[in-house]
Amino acid sequence: GPYFYIGGGNGGHLVEDLLVRMGWLRIHDKNREDFKLKWVETKNHINYYCFKEGEQLVNRIPNNAILTTKIGLLNSLREYERVMAKVKKGRYCRHLKMGDFFPESFRLDVRDDREAFFNTYQEGETWICKPTGMNRGRGIFFISSQEEVTALQERLEMMTQNRQRARLPFKGPMARIIQRYVNKPLLLDGKKFDIRVYMLIACTNPYVVMYHPGYVRLCVQDYSAEDLNVTAHLTNQWIQKKDPNYEEVKDETVWSMEHLNDYINETLADDKGLPQDWVFNGLTRRMKDIMLHCFHSVRHKIQCRLGYFDLYGIDFLLDEDMKVYLLEINVNPALHTNCEVLQDVIPPLVEETVNVSLDTFEKSRKNQSILPLTSMKNFQIIYNGDPSLHLPKIPPARGP
């Protein structure tokens, strides 16, 4: 059968089990170029110069950082906002505004941007500072007083001056964004939570982009706006595992989407004026709209070759008014199965990701219509660039 290579442990055994069942053979040398599929955690396992378009598949789009780093996403959304403002000038256009779903954010590595933040900050506000290319909550801290803002300002200024004095090749302060903290997050039984869903770019030639429902991540500790300990504010498992009670309650820190839907139906729907099953209707629709907006912001910039595909973990937050915020888009989302809900969600997600990507690849290679996709079960298409869908319709011939 065809050869496949796996680099890194994230979801690798799930991919291996599937492909071996299909009669494929695993190779272990990352420099071999006779593979049909590479599934890796990081791009350094892929030699894009030797990639054979239309013959091979790799699960990383080379320039995905324009979507999956904090600065990349911020830049892409800002630029798309500027472009769309020009395009739709004076015309009504159903179009999301960045401020409707993305917390106000500034870049600290760009002088004008950080000055804009220092001028925006008001005493008593809480902002969250995040390094651009790190995950698992590493390097994150809060700013919640003018004193802390002034200290940050002085630190950044000193770093800039030191570099200039040393005559080093100039690099700005560490690439970070600072983002307005979402006040009054919705709580589940007193705990802060976010929602992890998935976006699969199953094919880039033509584009086939899909949404997949995910799960809910809760903090171990009860939420307190005054206590800025990250374990009560950041829901990812890497942070939560540091809590001494984590092992005892880990199955309670991850809910299925069905559990969230039942909880909102029973305890919040009446109070918030929501229809029953809002999670699977209004909320899902909103998350898909935001996801599609993010995709459109980079659609003309992504490097497209037949055989590139990529799975992203997208994190959303709800506030008390049930407003939906996009927090971030993650490359190489965690595919661990260390609690019951994840055992139900992750293996089918990985299997379907591989099957759908293989399916779209083969159909595109043979110039066949992308749909129907028999491998598609839980994924839902949000964008289909199949050219056969967009051919001009030939009007019927008129009679004499």
N, C-alpha and C positions, 0 to 999 in steps of 0.2 A: 504493500500500500504506500501512499504518499508519506513523506517524512515531516515531522513537526519538531519544533524546538521550544522549550520552556525555560525562561530566565527569571528566577525569583520564585518565592513560595506563595505569593498572593493569588489564591484561586488556581494555582498551577495543577494541583492534584485533581481538581474537578475537571479541568480541561483535558488532562492526560487520560483520566478514566473514560471520558466521552470519546476521545479520538481513538484510543486503543480498541474500544468496543466497535468502532467503525472500521477497524482493520488498518489504522495508520501506525507508523513506526516512529518512536521517539529517538531523536539524536541529541547528543550532549555537548557537541563542539559548537560554540557560538560563532565560529568563523566559517563553518560549512555554509555554502550558499545553495545547496540542493534541496532546501526545505520547501514545503508548500505553505506552511503556516508557522509564524513565530508569535508566541504569547509571552510578553515580557513585562516586568515592572518598570524598568527604565529604558530610555531610548538608546543607551550606549551598547545594548546588545544587538542593535540593528544597524547594518551598513546600508544606508539609503542609496548610496552610489551604485551598489550592485543589485539593488532591488529590481526584480523583473515584473514590470507592470503587466497585469492580466494573467500572470502565472503564479504569483505568490501573494500571500496575505500577511500583514503585520498589524498588531493591535495598538499601534501608536502613530498618530498623525504627527509629522515632524515638528510643525510649528503650533502645536496645541496650546502653548503658553499664552497665546493671545486670548485664550478663554479660561485657562485653568490656573493662572497665577493671579494673585489679588490685584497687582498693578495691570497685568494684561487685560483682565476683565473690566476694570475701571476705565482704562484707556479706550477699549473697544466700545463700551456702552456710551462713553462721552462723545466719541467721534461719530457714532451712529446717530446720536441725538442731534448733533450739529448738522449732519447731512440731511436727516429727515426734516429738520426745521426749514431748511432751504427748499427741499423738494416739495413740501406740502404748503409752502407759503401762500396764504390766502385761500387755501382749499381745505375742505373738511376731510380728515383722514382718520380712520379708526386705527389708532396707534398708541401703544403704551408710552407713557413718559417715565423716564428713568427714576424720577423722584417719587413715583407712585409705588415702586416696589424695591428700590435699592436705597439703603440708608445713606445719608449725606456722607461723602468720603473725600479725603484729601491725600495727596502724595507728600510724604515728608522728605523725599529725595529731590524734589523740585522746589527751588526757592520761592517762586511766586505762589505755588500751591500751599506750601507750609505757612507762608505769611498770611494767606487767606484764612487758613485754619486758626492761626493765633488771633486774627481779627474777629473771627466768628465766635470763638469760645466765650461762653458766659458762665460766671461763677455758679457752681452747683450742678452743672451738667456733667454727665458721665460719657466719656468717649472710650473706644477700645482701639488699641494700637496693635497692628498685626504685621509681621514680616511677610514679604511678598511670596517667597517660594517655599515656605515651610508648611508642614501639616501637623496633625496630631495636637494642635493647640500650643506647639512650642513657640517660645519667644513672644507670647501675647501678654500684654499688661493693660491696666486701666488707668485713665486719667480722670480725676473727679474734683479737682480744685485748681484755682488760678495759680496757686503756689506750684503745683505739679506741672502745669503748662509752662510756667516761667523756667522751671528747672530743665524741662525738655528743650525749650528754646535755647537756653544757654549751652546745654550739652551738644546740640546739633551745631551751634555756631562755633564752639570750640573745636569740634571734629573737623569742620571745614577749614578753620584757620590753621590747625596743625598740619593738615595735608598740604596747604599752600606753602607753609614755612618749610616743610620737608621737601618741597618741590617734587612730590610724588606725582605720577600720572594721575590727573585729577579724577577722583571718583566721588560722587556725592555721598551724603550720609547713607547708612544702610537702607536699602530699599524697603520702605514700610509704607503702609497706608494707615491713616487714622480715621475712624468711622464713628459716626454718632451712634451711641448705644440705644437699642430699641427699649424705650421705657415701657413699663407695664406689659411685659410679655404675658401671654395666656399661660396659665399654670394647669397642670394635671395633678390633682391631689396635692397641691402645694409645691409641685416641682416644675422647674423650667424644662422645656423640651424643644427639640426641633425635628423636622421631618426630612429623612434622606430618601430621595427618589433618584431615578437613573435616566440619563440620556445616552442613547447609543447612536453614534454616527456609523451606521452599518455599512455604508458605501459612500464614497466621495465622487464617483463617476458612474452614474449620476448620483446626486445626493439622495440618501434615504436616511431620515432622522426619526428616531422613535423615543417614546416615553415609556418608562416601566415603573409601576408603583413600588414602593419600598417599605419602609418601616419607621417607627417613631423612637427617638432616643431621649431618655429622661436622665436627669441628674440623680445621684444617690441622695444628696442633701436637699432639704427644703430651701426654696428660693428666698433670699432677702436682698432688697435693693441696697441696703446699707453695707452688707458684708460682701466685699469685692474679692473674696476667695474664688479663684477660677473654677474650683470643682463644683461650685453651686451655679456657675454661669455658662460653662462650656460643656456640652453634652457628649463629646466624642469619647469613645471607650478608653482610649489611651490615657486621657485625663481621669476618667471615672475609676479606672483600675487602681489609682493611687489612694482612693478612699479605703480606709481599713474595713469598712462594712461591705465592700463591693462583692466579694465572693458569695456572701450570704444572700444578697439581694439582686444579683446580676440579671436574673430572668425578669425581674420587675423593671429593669432599666431599659428594656426594649419591648415595645408594643407592636403588634401587627396593625395594619391600616384598618382592619375590621374592628379591632379593639378600640382604636381611636374613634371610629365612626359610631360604635355603640355608646361610648362614653359621652360624645357630644350629643347624640340623639337623646340620651337619658338625662343628662345633667345640665346641658347648656343651650340646647336648641330653642326651647321656649323663651328663656331669658334673653338670648341674643337675637331672637326673631329669625331663626334659620329654619329652612325646610328640613324634613327628615332626610337622612343620608346625604347631607351637605358635603361630607368628606369626599364622597365618590362622584359628586356632581359639581357644585360650585367651586370647592377647593381644588379638585383635580383639574377643572377647566382653567382656573387661574394659574396654577403651576405650569400647565402646558403652554399657556399664552406667554408667560415670562420666559420659559425655556426656549420657545420659538423666537422670541424677540432677541435673546442672547445669540442664538444661532444666526439670525439674520445680520446681527452686528459684525459677524466675522465671515459670512458666507462667501464674500468675494476675496477673502484673504487666505483662507485655508488652502494648504497645498493639497491638490487633488490628484490622486493617481488610483487607478482601479486596483484594489487590494489593500488600501488603507482603511482601517476601521478603528473605532475608539469608544470605550465605555467610560462615562463620567458619573461621579456621584454628586448630586446637586442638593444643597441644604437650604431648607426654607424654615421660616419662623412665623408664628402667628402672634399678634398682640391681643389685648383684651377686646379690641373692637373687631377682631377677626380679620384684620388687615394682613395680607400675606407679603412677607419680605424675603427676597433672595439674599442669602448670606454669602455663599461662595460655590464655586464649581471646582470639583476635585478630580485630577487625573489619578489613575491607579487607586480607585476607591477600595477600602478594606473589604475583602471577600471572606472574612473569617466566619466560622459557624460555632461560636463559643457559647451560644444560648439557644433556647428552644425556637424562638421566632426566627432567628437567623438561619437555623437548620431548615426551616420551611421556605425561606425567601431566597437564600443565596445559591444553593445548588441549581434550582430551576432557572434562576437568572443567568448564571454562567453558561449553562447548557444552551439556553435559548439564544444568548448573545453569539455563541460560536455558530450555532445552526443557522440563524438568520443571516449572519455575515457571510457564511459560506453560500447560502442560497442566493442572496443578492449578487454576490460575486459571480457565480456561475450564470445567472440569468443575464447580467450585464455583459459578461464575456461573449455570450451567444446572441446578444442583441434581442433578447426576449423581454416581454413586458415584465416589470418587477412583480406586479400583483397578478394572481394571488400568491401569497407566501404560506405554504402549508406548515412551515416551521414556526410561524408566529402564533403564540398562545397568549402570553400576558403583556407583550409589547403592544403599543398602539402607535401607529404612524402619525407624526405631526408635520412632516414635510416629505413630499415625494417629488423628486426632480426628474422622474422618468420621462424622457422626451416624447414617448408615444402618447402620454396624457395631454401634451400641449401642442399637438399638431393641429393646424387650422382645419376646421370642419369644412368639407367640400359641400356646397349647397346642392340639394337634389336638382337634377336636370328638369327644366321647365318643359311642359308640353308645347306643341306648335300653337 
